[in-house]
C-alpha cells in the first residue's frame, strides 16, 4: 500500500523549527490545520550554532524594501503591538537612536509607521556623529520568544519532533507521522543542501555579537551610515528582567565559521562604548560586563526570500540519485505532492515573521483547497 494512501497524523509537515517555521505553524494552527514540525534543531537548543534564530538581535528595524517585504514588515509591526501587551518580557516598545557618521542624514522609509519619529539635534549626538533620528519601535528576546511559540504550539497538540532528513521527499512519508501531501520547507540554510531543493542562491551571512549585561541601558542604538562594508554597529536591549543587551556586529556573506574572532569582538565592544559609554559606567570599554561572544549564520538568499507554492512529484530533482532515498520513499516515487517554500529571509527573520507566516498559510490553504 502506498505510504500516501492511509490517513496521517498531520495535514502538513513543517521542516524547520526556527522563527519562520514556528510563525507559520502558529498561523496554520489558528486556522485549524493539523501541523507537525520536524527539525534537526529545536527551539530549546538555544546554544546551537546550527540555526540562526537564538542568536538574532531581533528588533523591528527593516531594510530597504520591495512592496512585498514592506507589507510583511508592517503586518508584523502591527501584530507586535498586541503581543507587547500580552508578553512584555518577550516583546517591548523601545526607544531607538540611529546615527550617521556621513554628511548624508539617516532617512528611514518606515518613519510614518513607527512611533515618535523625529530628527536628533547636533547636541544630542555622540562625538563623531553628524546626524541622527529617534523613534519608538519593538525589540524581542529571541531565545525566550521562540520558546514561547513552541510552548503554545505543544499546548494545542502540535508535535515538534527532532529528526534529520536528507531529502525533501522523506518529509512526506515520515514513519513517526504517517503520510502528508504537503510540506512547508522552512529549513533556512538547509535549503542549500536539502536533496530535492539544493538552492545554490542560499548562503550564510555571518554575524558576530557580544551578549552583555547593562540594566541601565534600555535604548536600541545603531550607526546606520558610514561604516566599512561588512561591519555593523548596534546595541539592542533584550526585554526581560536580566538587563541583557546584544552588541554587534558583522555582515559577512559566505562565511561559515561559527567561532568568534577576538579582534572583531574587541572592535564591537569599543564601538558600542563610543556611542554609549553607559555600557561600561563611563569607565572604559573594558568595564563592560560581558556574558558571551557569539556567532550566528543568517540564512540569506540572493534575490531574497523564496516564498511560493510548488506542485511537484516525489523524486523530482533526484534524477540519477533515486538510490539515495529510503526504501519506503522509493515506493511512492512519482506521486503528486506540494511544497510551500519559505526560506532565505536573511537577517529579517523576526521583523517579518508574522507577515511571512500569514502569506505562507495562505499558500497552504490554496493547496489544501481551503482558500
N, C-alpha and C positions, 0 to 999 in steps of 0.2 A: 504494500500500500504506500502511496506517495506520502512523504512527510508533510506535504501541504494540504492533504485531504482532511485529517482529523481537526476538530476544534482545538485551538491552542489556548494557552493561559493568558494571552495578551492580544490586542488588536495591532499593536505597534511595538517594535523593539527600537529603543534609542541607544545607539552606540556612542558612549562618552558621557561622563558624569562631571564635566566642568560646568562653568556658568551657563554656557549655551545649552547643553543637554538638559540641565536642571530647569532652566527657564522654559524650554519647550515642553518638558514633561509636566511642569506646573500648569501651563495653559491647556494642554490636552486633557489633563485630569479634570480641570474645571469644566471642560466641555463633555465630560462623560466618556472619553476614550480610555480603554484599558491599556495601560502603558507598563512596560518593563524597561529598566535601564540596565545595560550591560557595559562594563568598563574595566579596564586594567587598573586604573587609579580611582579610588572612591573619595567622596568629599571629605571624609575624616583623615585622609592621608595628607595632612597639611604640611608635612615636611618633605614630601616627594617633589623632586625637581623634574619629574617626568611629565607633569602637566602644569599649565601656567596659572590656573585660577587662584591658588593660595597665595601667590607672590605679587599679585597686582597691587598697584596703588589704589585703584578703584575710586575715582572721583568722576563727577559728571562735568566733563570739560571736553567737548567734542573737537574733532579735527575739521579741516575744510571738507564740506560735504558734497555729495551729489543730492539730488532731490530725494532719492530713496533713503540714503543714510541719514539725512536730516530728519525725516519723518520718524525713523526708528529712534533717534536720539530724543526727539520731542516726546514721543509716546512714553519712553522710559522715564524721562524727567517728570512728566505729569503723574506717572504711577508712583514714583519715589515720594511725591508729596504726601500721599496717603500712608505709604509704608513708614515714612519717618515718624508718623504719629503712632503707628502700631508697634514698631520695633526700633525705638530711638537709640538703643545701644548698638544697633547694627547699621542704621542709615540715619544721618542727621544733616540738618541745614547748617552750612559752614560759610564763614567769611572767606573770600578769595582775594588775594593780592597778586596781580600779574604785572611783571616789569619787562622793559626793553632796554638793552644797552646800545641799541642803534638809534639813529635820529628818527627812523620810521616808528610811529607810535603803535602801540598794541591796538588792534581793531578786531573785534570778535563778532562773527556772524550771528551769534546767539544772544547778543546783548539785549534784545527785546523779549527774550524768553526767561532769562534768569531774573532774580530779584535785585533791586537796589544798585543797578549798574551806574557807575559814574567814573570819569577820569580822576586820577590822583593829582594832587598839586606837587610841584617840584619839591616842596618842603617835606612831603610825605614819603619820598623815595629814599632807598638806601644809597650809600655812596656808589658812584659809577653808573647809576641807572638814569636814563634820560626821559622816560615816560612810564606810565602805568595806569592800570584801571583796577577798580574794586567792584565786587558784586557778591551776591549770595547764591550758592548752589548746594549740591549734596556731596557728601563723602560716605564711603562704606567701609565696613570691616570685613574684608574678603573671606578669611577662613571661617569666621562666625556666620557670615551670610550664606555661604554655600552649605554649611552645616544646618542652618535653619531651613533652607529649602529642602534638603534631604530629609530632615526630621518630619516636616509636613507631608512630604510625599509618602514616606513609610507609614505615617499615621493613617493614611487613607488606603493603604494596602498596595502601594506601588513597590514591587521588588527592585532593589538595587544590588545587582549581582556582580561580584568580582570574577571576571573571566577575560581572557585574552583571545581575540580572534585574529587570524592572519588574513582572512578574506572577507569581503562584504557578503559573499554568498553564505557563509557559515551562520550569519545572523538571522537568516530566515528559518533555520532548522535547528535551533539550539536545543539539545536534549532536555535541559532543565526547564524549558518554557513551552516546548511544542512549536508548531508552525505559525508563521505570520506571513502576510502578503506584502507588508510594508515595513521598511526600516528607515529611521532617521539617522543620517550619518553626521554626527557632531563630534568627530574624532580629532578635530584640530590638526596639529602637526602629523597625527597618524594618517591623515588622508594622503600624505605624500607616498607612503609605503603600503597602505592597505590594498591588498590584491583585489583587483576589480575596480579600483578608483585610481590610485597611483598618479595623483595630480602633481605634475612637475612644477606648477606655479606656486605650490605651497612651500614656505620656507620659514625658518625661525628668525625672530628679531630679538637679539639678546638684550635683556635688561638687568643691570646690576643696581642693587639698592642697599641701604643700611636701615635696619629697624632700630629705632632709638626710643628712649623714654624722656619726655619733657612735658609734664602735665600742664604747665602754664602756657604752652604754645598750642593754640587751637585754630589758627588760621591756615588755610591752604595757600602756599606761596610758591611762585614759579617765575623763572626768567623765560619769557616766551619768544624773544627775538634776540639774535646776535651771538648765539653760542656756536662753536665749531660743529661741523657735521658729525653726527653720531653721539654727541653729548646732549644731556638734558640736565636741568637743574630744577628740582621741585621738592617741596615739603608738604606731605599730605597727612594730616592728623587722622587717626583711626577712631571712630566712635567707640564708646565704652569707657569703663572706669580705670583702665590701665595706664592711660596717658601715653599711649604709643603713637609714633609717627613713622612714616616711611620717607626716607631721603633718597633722592635719585639724581641722576641716573645715566643710563646709556640707551642708545637706539642703534644697535649694530646688526645689520642684516647678514644672514647666512653664517652666523657664528653659533656653534653648537656647545661650546664649553659651559658647564654649569658650576665651575669653580670661580669664586670671587677673585678678582685681580686686586692685589694690595694697593697699587698706585691709584687705581680707579676709585677704590674705597676712600682713600685719603683725599682725593680731589673732590669727591661728593661731600665729605664732611666739611672741608674747608669752604667750598662754595655755599653750602647751606648756612654755615655760620656767618659768612659775609652778609647774606641777605636777612639773616635772623639771628643776631647774637644771643637772644634769649635761650636758644637751644643749649648753650653752654654757660648760662647765667652770666654772660658778659665776660667770662674768664678765659676765653680761647676755645678753639675747636676741639682741642684735646680734652676738654672738660665735658664734652657731650657724653651722655650716658648711653653707651652702645649695648644693644641686646644681641644683634646678629648681623652678619654680612650675608647677602642673599643674591641669587641669580635665578631669573625665570626666563623661559624661552616663549616669547609671544607667538601665537600661531597665525602668521600672516600669509597673504596670498597676493601675488602680483595680479592686478586687475580688481582686487577687492574680494569681499565675501562671495562665496558661491552659495546662493540661497535659491534653490529651484527643485522642482519635481522631475524626476527622470523615471520613465517607464522602461523597464529592461527585462532581461531574461536571466534566470540562473545560469551562471557560466559565462555571461557576457563580459568581455575584457580579459578572459582567461584562455583565449585561443592558444593552443600549443602547450598549455600548462594545466590542463584539467586534472592531470595525475596528482597535482599538489593538493587537491580538495579532499576532505574526509569522505569516507565511503557513503555515508548517509546523504551527503550533499550531491555526490555524483548521481545518485538515483533520481534526482529531480532536475537535472540539467535541461534547460530549455523552457521551463515553466515561467509564465508571466508573473512578474512581481513589480514593485515600485520602491523607489528610494527618494526621500527628501534630503537633499544635501544642505547642510548648514555649518559651514566651516570657513576659516580664512579671515576671521574678523580682526586679527592682529591685536593692537593694544586697546581696542574699543569694546572689549567683551562686556564689561559691566554696564557701561553707559548706553549700550544699545540692546541689552539683554531682553528686556520685556518687549520692545518693538520687534526684535527678531523672533521671539517666542510666538507672538501673535501671527506674524507672517508665515512662519513655518507651520503653525497649527492650521492656518487657512489652507495650505497646500495639502496637509494630511486630510482635512475634511474633503477637499476636492477629490483626492484619490479614493477615499472610502465612500464617496457618493453622499456626503453629508452637507456639502456646501449649497 
